[in-house]
Amino acid sequence: MNLRVLVVEDDPEIRALVQSSLTVEGFTVQTAVSLSEASALIRHDLPDILVLDLGLPDGDGLSLVQDVRKTHALPILIVSARHQETQKIRALDAGADDYLVKPFSVGELLERISVALRHRGTALAAAVTTHTLDDLQIDLTSRLVTVQGQTVHLTPTEFNLLARLVRSAGRVVTHRQLLSDVWGAEYTEHTHYLRLYMGQLRAKIERDPAEPRHLLTETGVGYRLATG
Ligand code: CA
């Protein structure tokens, strides 16, 4: 079965590149150059994946994320320019799965699509409860974290923060999402909590906390647990 991707992008070069590379990978690709065109296509026939530029001639892609998320759980990947930091974060908080900053490579795009599909696909089945990468092993059910076979002792908050990242492994999780899910909705502005606890987690898990390989910083946006 070919998965159908709708690429919403007004830049003709990027649109052509994304279209051809996804077609080569076996996706069926539709394109739209504006919000109105995208909305019409989505109403007519819902795609399996949405790749959405934020800056479009008739408005901000954010509004489409909000619209689509009211009724659909399909993976949404945001494509943004460097200066669109705020819109990007708002789109993630509105339910977009991940983002790419221009210029991005085809490999990055395919990796993000595959992670988003995996998460959306398993969202209704079993939740992610284990994570393994290199010397790090995490089992959320038994609350066991080991590095090189040695048990790592985490505080309840450190564990909850790590668990939240494991459930979204490979995807960015925004500061707001982490603070809200781990500490509570009234803590979404307390980003210093995150810096503190992320520092503690890295000290316990990373071989070199200054050069993290597991708990990656997405500057200005949030954190990502590496999957490869
Ligand atoms: Ca654009």
py3Dmol code that shows the C-alpha trace and the ligand (Angstrom):
import py3Dmol

protein = """\
ATOM      1  CA  MET A   1       0.000   0.000   0.000  1.00  0.00           C
ATOM      2  CA  ASN A   2       1.381   3.390  -0.954  1.00  0.00           C
ATOM      3  CA  LEU A   3       1.116   5.961   1.773  1.00  0.00           C
ATOM      4  CA  ARG A   4      -0.223   9.270   0.529  1.00  0.00           C
ATOM      5  CA  VAL A   5       1.636  12.417   1.478  1.00  0.00           C
ATOM      6  CA  LEU A   6       0.295  15.922   1.035  1.00  0.00           C
ATOM      7  CA  VAL A   7       3.158  18.427   0.702  1.00  0.00           C
ATOM      8  CA  VAL A   8       2.068  22.019   1.331  1.00  0.00           C
ATOM      9  CA  GLU A   9       4.877  24.319   0.204  1.00  0.00           C
ATOM     10  CA  ASP A  10       4.894  27.521  -1.835  1.00  0.00           C
ATOM     11  CA  ASP A  11       8.614  27.410  -2.687  1.00  0.00           C
ATOM     12  CA  PRO A  12       8.703  25.624  -6.079  1.00  0.00           C
ATOM     13  CA  GLU A  13      12.229  24.240  -5.657  1.00  0.00           C
ATOM     14  CA  ILE A  14      11.614  22.714  -2.237  1.00  0.00           C
ATOM     15  CA  ARG A  15       8.223  21.431  -3.373  1.00  0.00           C
ATOM     16  CA  ALA A  16       9.759  19.700  -6.397  1.00  0.00           C
ATOM     17  CA  LEU A  17      12.611  18.233  -4.348  1.00  0.00           C
ATOM     18  CA  VAL A  18      10.325  16.860  -1.637  1.00  0.00           C
ATOM     19  CA  GLN A  19       7.864  15.551  -4.197  1.00  0.00           C
ATOM     20  CA  SER A  20      10.466  13.707  -6.256  1.00  0.00           C
ATOM     21  CA  SER A  21      12.372  12.262  -3.305  1.00  0.00           C
ATOM     22  CA  LEU A  22       9.225  10.998  -1.580  1.00  0.00           C
ATOM     23  CA  THR A  23       7.956   9.547  -4.865  1.00  0.00           C
ATOM     24  CA  VAL A  24      11.245   7.662  -5.282  1.00  0.00           C
ATOM     25  CA  GLU A  25      10.720   6.232  -1.780  1.00  0.00           C
ATOM     26  CA  GLY A  26       7.345   4.844  -2.824  1.00  0.00           C
ATOM     27  CA  PHE A  27       4.984   7.468  -1.432  1.00  0.00           C
ATOM     28  CA  THR A  28       2.092   8.830  -3.459  1.00  0.00           C
ATOM     29  CA  VAL A  29       2.604  12.585  -3.335  1.00  0.00           C
ATOM     30  CA  GLN A  30       0.102  15.390  -3.740  1.00  0.00           C
ATOM     31  CA  THR A  31       1.134  19.008  -3.498  1.00  0.00           C
ATOM     32  CA  ALA A  32      -0.528  22.286  -2.574  1.00  0.00           C
ATOM     33  CA  VAL A  33       0.905  25.796  -2.722  1.00  0.00           C
ATOM     34  CA  SER A  34      -1.428  27.512  -0.256  1.00  0.00           C
ATOM     35  CA  LEU A  35      -3.557  26.940   2.830  1.00  0.00           C
ATOM     36  CA  SER A  36      -6.775  27.160   0.859  1.00  0.00           C
ATOM     37  CA  GLU A  37      -5.612  24.605  -1.689  1.00  0.00           C
ATOM     38  CA  ALA A  38      -4.424  22.291   1.107  1.00  0.00           C
ATOM     39  CA  SER A  39      -7.702  22.591   3.003  1.00  0.00           C
ATOM     40  CA  ALA A  40      -9.686  21.768  -0.125  1.00  0.00           C
ATOM     41  CA  LEU A  41      -7.544  18.682  -0.825  1.00  0.00           C
ATOM     42  CA  ILE A  42      -7.796  17.488   2.798  1.00  0.00           C
ATOM     43  CA  ARG A  43     -11.585  17.919   2.796  1.00  0.00           C
ATOM     44  CA  HIS A  44     -11.817  15.943  -0.419  1.00  0.00           C
ATOM     45  CA  ASP A  45      -9.473  13.114   0.552  1.00  0.00           C
ATOM     46  CA  LEU A  46      -7.501  12.885   3.787  1.00  0.00           C
ATOM     47  CA  PRO A  47      -3.803  12.079   3.195  1.00  0.00           C
ATOM     48  CA  ASP A  48      -1.848   9.654   5.420  1.00  0.00           C
ATOM     49  CA  ILE A  49       0.865  12.228   6.154  1.00  0.00           C
ATOM     50  CA  LEU A  50       0.965  16.015   6.005  1.00  0.00           C
ATOM     51  CA  VAL A  51       4.239  17.883   5.325  1.00  0.00           C
ATOM     52  CA  LEU A  52       3.451  21.517   5.962  1.00  0.00           C
ATOM     53  CA  ASP A  53       5.401  24.711   5.341  1.00  0.00           C
ATOM     54  CA  LEU A  54       4.590  27.364   7.944  1.00  0.00           C
ATOM     55  CA  GLY A  55       4.944  30.480   5.800  1.00  0.00           C
ATOM     56  CA  LEU A  56       2.321  30.289   3.070  1.00  0.00           C
ATOM     57  CA  PRO A  57       0.986  33.038   0.797  1.00  0.00           C
ATOM     58  CA  ASP A  58      -2.494  33.043   2.326  1.00  0.00           C
ATOM     59  CA  GLY A  59      -1.516  32.582   5.974  1.00  0.00           C
ATOM     60  CA  ASP A  60       0.314  30.620   8.633  1.00  0.00           C
ATOM     61  CA  GLY A  61       0.438  26.808   8.497  1.00  0.00           C
ATOM     62  CA  LEU A  62      -0.350  26.832  12.231  1.00  0.00           C
ATOM     63  CA  SER A  63      -4.041  27.409  11.526  1.00  0.00           C
ATOM     64  CA  LEU A  64      -4.138  24.281   9.357  1.00  0.00           C
ATOM     65  CA  VAL A  65      -2.518  22.224  12.151  1.00  0.00           C
ATOM     66  CA  GLN A  66      -5.197  23.436  14.563  1.00  0.00           C
ATOM     67  CA  ASP A  67      -7.982  22.682  12.074  1.00  0.00           C
ATOM     68  CA  VAL A  68      -6.749  19.229  11.110  1.00  0.00           C
ATOM     69  CA  ARG A  69      -6.014  18.176  14.702  1.00  0.00           C
ATOM     70  CA  LYS A  70      -9.595  18.829  15.773  1.00  0.00           C
ATOM     71  CA  THR A  71     -10.647  15.722  13.878  1.00  0.00           C
ATOM     72  CA  HIS A  72      -7.620  13.787  12.566  1.00  0.00           C
ATOM     73  CA  ALA A  73      -4.609  11.972  14.058  1.00  0.00           C
ATOM     74  CA  LEU A  74      -2.455  11.767  10.908  1.00  0.00           C
ATOM     75  CA  PRO A  75       1.268  12.594  11.256  1.00  0.00           C
ATOM     76  CA  ILE A  76       1.993  16.284  10.625  1.00  0.00           C
ATOM     77  CA  LEU A  77       5.540  17.443   9.926  1.00  0.00           C
ATOM     78  CA  ILE A  78       6.271  21.156   9.977  1.00  0.00           C
ATOM     79  CA  VAL A  79       8.793  22.705   7.613  1.00  0.00           C
ATOM     80  CA  SER A  80       9.963  26.089   8.801  1.00  0.00           C
ATOM     81  CA  ALA A  81      12.504  28.798   8.107  1.00  0.00           C
ATOM     82  CA  ARG A  82      15.061  29.643  10.781  1.00  0.00           C
ATOM     83  CA  HIS A  83      13.283  32.814  11.916  1.00  0.00           C
ATOM     84  CA  GLN A  84       9.925  31.096  12.483  1.00  0.00           C
ATOM     85  CA  GLU A  85      10.829  29.886  15.988  1.00  0.00           C
ATOM     86  CA  THR A  86       7.608  30.994  17.701  1.00  0.00           C
ATOM     87  CA  GLN A  87       5.246  29.661  15.045  1.00  0.00           C
ATOM     88  CA  LYS A  88       7.144  26.380  15.003  1.00  0.00           C
ATOM     89  CA  ILE A  89       6.746  25.879  18.753  1.00  0.00           C
ATOM     90  CA  ARG A  90       3.072  26.852  18.591  1.00  0.00           C
ATOM     91  CA  ALA A  91       2.539  24.344  15.776  1.00  0.00           C
ATOM     92  CA  LEU A  92       4.178  21.580  17.852  1.00  0.00           C
ATOM     93  CA  ASP A  93       2.073  22.509  20.860  1.00  0.00           C
ATOM     94  CA  ALA A  94      -1.018  22.471  18.613  1.00  0.00           C
ATOM     95  CA  GLY A  95      -0.294  18.841  17.758  1.00  0.00           C
ATOM     96  CA  ALA A  96       2.254  18.757  14.931  1.00  0.00           C
ATOM     97  CA  ASP A  97       4.523  15.708  15.332  1.00  0.00           C
ATOM     98  CA  ASP A  98       7.892  17.195  14.501  1.00  0.00           C
ATOM     99  CA  TYR A  99       9.630  19.811  12.423  1.00  0.00           C
ATOM    100  CA  LEU A 100      12.418  20.345   9.943  1.00  0.00           C
ATOM    101  CA  VAL A 101      14.303  23.603   9.504  1.00  0.00           C
ATOM    102  CA  LYS A 102      15.179  24.667   5.948  1.00  0.00           C
ATOM    103  CA  PRO A 103      17.475  23.675   4.382  1.00  0.00           C
ATOM    104  CA  PHE A 104      16.966  20.030   5.349  1.00  0.00           C
ATOM    105  CA  SER A 105      18.202  16.844   3.725  1.00  0.00           C
ATOM    106  CA  VAL A 106      15.960  14.221   2.180  1.00  0.00           C
ATOM    107  CA  GLY A 107      17.395  11.730   4.679  1.00  0.00           C
ATOM    108  CA  GLU A 108      16.237  13.876   7.610  1.00  0.00           C
ATOM    109  CA  LEU A 109      12.778  14.210   6.095  1.00  0.00           C
ATOM    110  CA  LEU A 110      12.438  10.439   5.614  1.00  0.00           C
ATOM    111  CA  GLU A 111      13.675   9.757   9.147  1.00  0.00           C
ATOM    112  CA  ARG A 112      11.166  12.213  10.651  1.00  0.00           C
ATOM    113  CA  ILE A 113       8.336  10.732   8.592  1.00  0.00           C
ATOM    114  CA  SER A 114       9.212   7.207   9.667  1.00  0.00           C
ATOM    115  CA  VAL A 115       9.375   8.148  13.374  1.00  0.00           C
ATOM    116  CA  ALA A 116       6.069  10.035  13.163  1.00  0.00           C
ATOM    117  CA  LEU A 117       4.389   7.122  11.404  1.00  0.00           C
ATOM    118  CA  ARG A 118       5.689   4.687  13.990  1.00  0.00           C
ATOM    119  CA  HIS A 119       4.338   6.813  16.826  1.00  0.00           C
ATOM    120  CA  ARG A 120       0.986   7.483  15.223  1.00  0.00           C
ATOM    121  CA  GLY A 121       0.737   3.818  14.232  1.00  0.00           C
ATOM    122  CA  THR A 122       1.409   2.549  17.731  1.00  0.00           C
ATOM    123  CA  ALA A 123      -0.573   5.274  19.491  1.00  0.00           C
ATOM    124  CA  LEU A 124      -3.695   3.134  19.322  1.00  0.00           C
ATOM    125  CA  ALA A 125      -1.876  -0.160  19.950  1.00  0.00           C
ATOM    126  CA  ALA A 126       0.579  -0.766  22.762  1.00  0.00           C
ATOM    127  CA  ALA A 127       2.321   2.274  24.187  1.00  0.00           C
ATOM    128  CA  VAL A 128       6.116   2.472  23.994  1.00  0.00           C
ATOM    129  CA  THR A 129       7.527   1.091  27.260  1.00  0.00           C
ATOM    130  CA  THR A 130      11.140   0.244  26.452  1.00  0.00           C
ATOM    131  CA  HIS A 131      14.031   2.063  24.847  1.00  0.00           C
ATOM    132  CA  THR A 132      17.507   0.844  23.976  1.00  0.00           C
ATOM    133  CA  LEU A 133      20.331   2.726  22.315  1.00  0.00           C
ATOM    134  CA  ASP A 134      23.994   1.774  22.626  1.00  0.00           C
ATOM    135  CA  ASP A 135      24.782   1.355  26.324  1.00  0.00           C
ATOM    136  CA  LEU A 136      21.468   2.808  27.561  1.00  0.00           C
ATOM    137  CA  GLN A 137      18.475   0.589  28.392  1.00  0.00           C
ATOM    138  CA  ILE A 138      15.190   1.860  29.775  1.00  0.00           C
ATOM    139  CA  ASP A 139      12.199  -0.233  30.836  1.00  0.00           C
ATOM    140  CA  LEU A 140       9.311   1.947  31.934  1.00  0.00           C
ATOM    141  CA  THR A 141       7.195  -0.928  33.252  1.00  0.00           C
ATOM    142  CA  SER A 142       9.799  -2.144  35.734  1.00  0.00           C
ATOM    143  CA  ARG A 143      11.140   1.442  36.121  1.00  0.00           C
ATOM    144  CA  LEU A 144      14.617   0.110  35.388  1.00  0.00           C
ATOM    145  CA  VAL A 145      17.300   2.276  33.764  1.00  0.00           C
ATOM    146  CA  THR A 146      20.747   0.835  33.099  1.00  0.00           C
ATOM    147  CA  VAL A 147      23.912   2.218  31.530  1.00  0.00           C
ATOM    148  CA  GLN A 148      26.486  -0.367  30.507  1.00  0.00           C
ATOM    149  CA  GLY A 149      24.529  -2.918  32.518  1.00  0.00           C
ATOM    150  CA  GLN A 150      24.719  -0.841  35.713  1.00  0.00           C
ATOM    151  CA  THR A 151      21.469   0.298  37.328  1.00  0.00           C
ATOM    152  CA  VAL A 152      21.036   4.074  37.366  1.00  0.00           C
ATOM    153  CA  HIS A 153      19.141   5.496  40.345  1.00  0.00           C
ATOM    154  CA  LEU A 154      16.742   8.249  39.362  1.00  0.00           C
ATOM    155  CA  THR A 155      14.512  10.467  41.482  1.00  0.00           C
ATOM    156  CA  PRO A 156      10.774  10.197  40.687  1.00  0.00           C
ATOM    157  CA  THR A 157      10.850  13.491  38.747  1.00  0.00           C
ATOM    158  CA  GLU A 158      13.957  12.491  36.785  1.00  0.00           C
ATOM    159  CA  PHE A 159      12.259   9.202  35.924  1.00  0.00           C
ATOM    160  CA  ASN A 160       9.014  10.887  34.868  1.00  0.00           C
ATOM    161  CA  LEU A 161      10.897  13.311  32.626  1.00  0.00           C
ATOM    162  CA  LEU A 162      12.868  10.486  31.019  1.00  0.00           C
ATOM    163  CA  ALA A 163       9.702   8.399  30.631  1.00  0.00           C
ATOM    164  CA  ARG A 164       7.964  11.265  28.829  1.00  0.00           C
ATOM    165  CA  LEU A 165      10.852  11.424  26.343  1.00  0.00           C
ATOM    166  CA  VAL A 166      10.866   7.628  25.900  1.00  0.00           C
ATOM    167  CA  ARG A 167       7.176   7.719  24.940  1.00  0.00           C
ATOM    168  CA  SER A 168       8.089  10.161  22.163  1.00  0.00           C
ATOM    169  CA  ALA A 169      11.511   8.666  21.379  1.00  0.00           C
ATOM    170  CA  GLY A 170      12.996  10.135  18.217  1.00  0.00           C
ATOM    171  CA  ARG A 171      10.591  13.080  18.215  1.00  0.00           C
ATOM    172  CA  VAL A 172      11.054  16.549  19.614  1.00  0.00           C
ATOM    173  CA  VAL A 173       9.002  17.303  22.742  1.00  0.00           C
ATOM    174  CA  THR A 174       8.532  21.006  23.426  1.00  0.00           C
ATOM    175  CA  HIS A 175       9.409  22.679  26.739  1.00  0.00           C
ATOM    176  CA  ARG A 176       5.713  23.362  27.282  1.00  0.00           C
ATOM    177  CA  GLN A 177       4.725  19.728  26.673  1.00  0.00           C
ATOM    178  CA  LEU A 178       7.416  18.413  29.024  1.00  0.00           C
ATOM    179  CA  LEU A 179       6.622  20.873  31.802  1.00  0.00           C
ATOM    180  CA  SER A 180       2.897  20.288  31.499  1.00  0.00           C
ATOM    181  CA  ASP A 181       3.151  16.487  31.398  1.00  0.00           C
ATOM    182  CA  VAL A 182       5.802  16.059  34.109  1.00  0.00           C
ATOM    183  CA  TRP A 183       5.090  18.936  36.520  1.00  0.00           C
ATOM    184  CA  GLY A 184       1.554  20.027  35.596  1.00  0.00           C
ATOM    185  CA  ALA A 185      -0.250  22.551  33.426  1.00  0.00           C
ATOM    186  CA  GLU A 186       0.509  25.434  35.814  1.00  0.00           C
ATOM    187  CA  TYR A 187       4.275  24.946  35.363  1.00  0.00           C
ATOM    188  CA  THR A 188       4.574  25.554  31.619  1.00  0.00           C
ATOM    189  CA  GLU A 189       6.658  28.724  32.072  1.00  0.00           C
ATOM    190  CA  HIS A 190       9.164  27.136  34.511  1.00  0.00           C
ATOM    191  CA  THR A 191      11.789  26.235  31.905  1.00  0.00           C
ATOM    192  CA  HIS A 192      14.542  26.423  34.554  1.00  0.00           C
ATOM    193  CA  TYR A 193      13.133  23.167  36.021  1.00  0.00           C
ATOM    194  CA  LEU A 194      13.879  21.499  32.719  1.00  0.00           C
ATOM    195  CA  ARG A 195      17.434  22.797  32.518  1.00  0.00           C
ATOM    196  CA  LEU A 196      18.076  21.615  36.076  1.00  0.00           C
ATOM    197  CA  TYR A 197      16.582  18.148  35.706  1.00  0.00           C
ATOM    198  CA  MET A 198      17.987  17.612  32.232  1.00  0.00           C
ATOM    199  CA  GLY A 199      21.433  18.399  33.653  1.00  0.00           C
ATOM    200  CA  GLN A 200      20.911  15.827  36.406  1.00  0.00           C
ATOM    201  CA  LEU A 201      19.670  13.198  33.958  1.00  0.00           C
ATOM    202  CA  ARG A 202      22.583  13.768  31.616  1.00  0.00           C
ATOM    203  CA  ALA A 203      25.052  13.472  34.479  1.00  0.00           C
ATOM    204  CA  LYS A 204      23.579  10.046  35.264  1.00  0.00           C
ATOM    205  CA  ILE A 205      23.039   8.721  31.743  1.00  0.00           C
ATOM    206  CA  GLU A 206      25.465  10.322  29.320  1.00  0.00           C
ATOM    207  CA  ARG A 207      29.051   9.213  28.971  1.00  0.00           C
ATOM    208  CA  ASP A 208      29.962  12.883  28.413  1.00  0.00           C
ATOM    209  CA  PRO A 209      27.160  15.151  29.720  1.00  0.00           C
ATOM    210  CA  ALA A 210      28.665  18.095  27.800  1.00  0.00           C
ATOM    211  CA  GLU A 211      28.296  16.178  24.512  1.00  0.00           C
ATOM    212  CA  PRO A 212      25.010  14.324  25.006  1.00  0.00           C
ATOM    213  CA  ARG A 213      24.250  11.456  22.631  1.00  0.00           C
ATOM    214  CA  HIS A 214      20.902  10.452  24.152  1.00  0.00           C
ATOM    215  CA  LEU A 215      19.197  13.538  25.563  1.00  0.00           C
ATOM    216  CA  LEU A 216      19.491  16.015  22.707  1.00  0.00           C
ATOM    217  CA  THR A 217      18.757  19.730  22.989  1.00  0.00           C
ATOM    218  CA  GLU A 218      16.591  21.306  20.301  1.00  0.00           C
ATOM    219  CA  THR A 219      17.610  24.888  20.895  1.00  0.00           C
ATOM    220  CA  GLY A 220      14.711  27.127  21.835  1.00  0.00           C
ATOM    221  CA  VAL A 221      12.190  24.344  21.231  1.00  0.00           C
ATOM    222  CA  GLY A 222      12.642  21.380  23.552  1.00  0.00           C
ATOM    223  CA  TYR A 223      14.393  18.020  23.834  1.00  0.00           C
ATOM    224  CA  ARG A 224      14.602  14.823  21.830  1.00  0.00           C
ATOM    225  CA  LEU A 225      15.592  11.316  22.979  1.00  0.00           C
ATOM    226  CA  ALA A 226      17.898   9.997  20.259  1.00  0.00           C
ATOM    227  CA  THR A 227      16.955   6.734  18.586  1.00  0.00           C
ATOM    228  CA  GLY A 228      20.026   6.264  16.426  1.00  0.00           C
TER     229      GLY A 228
END
"""
ligand_1 = """\
1
CA
Ca 6.987 29.380 2.441
"""
view = py3Dmol.view(width=600, height=400)
view.addModel(protein, "pdb")
view.setStyle({"model": 0}, {"cartoon": {"style": "trace"}})
view.addModel(ligand_1, "xyz")
view.setStyle({"model": 1}, {"stick": {}})
view.zoomTo()
view.show()
